[in-house]
Every structure is written in C-alpha cells, then in structure tokens.
Amino acid sequence: MITVLRIGHRPERDKRITTHVALVARAFGADRILVDTRDLDLERNFSSTCERWGGSTTIKTGVKHREEMKNFKGQIVHLTMYGEELGKALGTLEPGMDLMIVVGAEKVPREVYELSTINVSVGNQPHSEVAALAVFLYKYNNGKLPEFSDGQMKIVPDPRGKTVLENE
C-alpha cells in the first residue's frame, strides 16, 4: 500500500498544487492520499475524478500529520531537496513494505525529517513537490503505471489528437 501525506496545505493558496499532488499520486499508483488541512472541495473534486477516470485511490483531509506518521507501520519517505540521492535511497527501501510518501507545501517541521525512515532528494535544487512525487513514484514502480479500467472514460493514445472513449 502506498500512502501520500500532504503537509502544509493552504486551501486558499495551494488548491491547484495540492490537487496536482493528488492527481499525480493516483496516476502513478498511490492507494491513499492524506492531507493535513480539512478541504471538502478537494475531497469532492478528487473523488469525482476517480469516478470518471477510474481507480480506487482514496483521499482524506483534515488528518494530523504527526499522528499519521507516528502510527504508520511501514517505511516513511520524506521528499525534500536536502535528502539522500534518489538512486541510493531506492536501494535502501524494503520491497513489499507499506510506504508513506510525505510531500510538504510550506516549510516542513523538523520532526518530519526525524520521523521519516529516509529523507529523499529528487535533485538538489528548488523544485516542485508535484514533480518530485511523480519522479519518485515512477522510479519506485520501475516505470510501471497503473491501468484504470473501471472509469466512465478512457483516453486512447493518439499521436495527432485527443481520443476519449466513454465506457458503458
């Protein structure tokens, strides 16, 4: 099971970025998304996306990140530009264990670094948490993306256009 924990979400300021974190988490194989700030609009919009496009990724907002991290029974990966280089870090993770990936919005409290199993750097330059999450999940899953067959719609790859099929 892969959980993505979003810390520091500010609905008035981070709506699009947190939505993109959730969309990337779903598209790249996360099972569950937790957000530390209550945001019912985000929950509704994300659930609607899953209904239309498929998948069983769940979202819950308003969680206490400290409790979630302390009670998690698996490996906790904190994505930061200050951590262990991605390639080395992937080699230290135990396959098959539950994984929590922590993605910050604003300055992350020091305790997040301490509660994490490993702090992982996807590049040592300022970058987007959305990009870091996508790169991490892509590499962690060896480039395999989930297929969603249970949605109302499906995109068909088309080099010259936009082809969307509606499932019956």
C-alpha positions, -999 to +999 in steps of 0.1 A: +000+000+000+013+034-009+001+065+010+009+101+001+007+125+030+005+162+020+016+186+048+010+223+049-019+225+025-034+260+025-067+258+006-068+295-004-033+294-018-024+258-026-056+245-042-041+237-076-008+223-063-024+200-038-049+189-065-020+181-087-002+162-059-034+141-056-038+136-093-001+125-097-004+102-067-034+085-082-020+083-118+014+069-105+000+042-082-008+056-047-036+039-029-044+066-004-039+104+000-040+122+033-040+160+036-034+177+069-059+206+063-096+199+060-107+206+024-141+191+014-139+207-020-106+189-027-122+156-014-152+160-037-133+170-068-108+142-063-135+116-058-152+128-089-120+123-109-117+087-097-153+081-106-149+095-141-115+082-148-113+050-127-092+038-098-097+032-062-074+058-046-090+074-016-085+108-001-090+121+034-084+157+045-080+171+080-056+145+093-030+151+120+003+145+102+023+137+134-002+110+144-003+096+109+035+094+108+039+080+143+012+053+138+023+043+103+036+007+102+059+008+072+086+029+056+082+067+056+099+086+027+100+124+030+106+141-004+130+170+001+158+186-018+181+180+012+179+143+015+196+111+002+201+110-035+171+092-051+190+063-067+208+054-035+176+059-014+156+035-036+181+008-029+176+011+008+138+006+008+125-028+016+103-042-012+068-051-003+065-029+028+038-003+031+051+031+021+042+066+032+055+094+010+055+128+027+052+159+005+054+194+020+038+226+008+054+252+031+084+248+053+083+213+068+087+210+106+120+195+117+101+165+132+091+153+097+128+148+089+132+129+122+100+107+119+108+097+084+126+064+076+146+083+050+147+118+036+150+116-002+162+141-027+149+142-062+175+167-073+193+192-050+178+223-065+145+241-057+117+222-075+081+214-074+067+188-050+045+176-078+075+168-100+093+152-071+064+129-063+060+119-100+097+111-104+098+092-071+067+071-078+078+064-114+112+052-103+099+033-073+074+014-095+101+007-122+082+028-147+050+009-145+018+029-143-015+015-132-042+009-157-077+021-148-105+001-165-133+010-141-139+046-151-166+062-171-140+075-196-107+063-210-080+081-230-068+063-261-033+072-271-034+093-303-003+110-317-024+136-335-054+143-315-075+137-284-094+105-283-116+098-253-139+068-251-169+066-228-173+033-211-208+018-208 
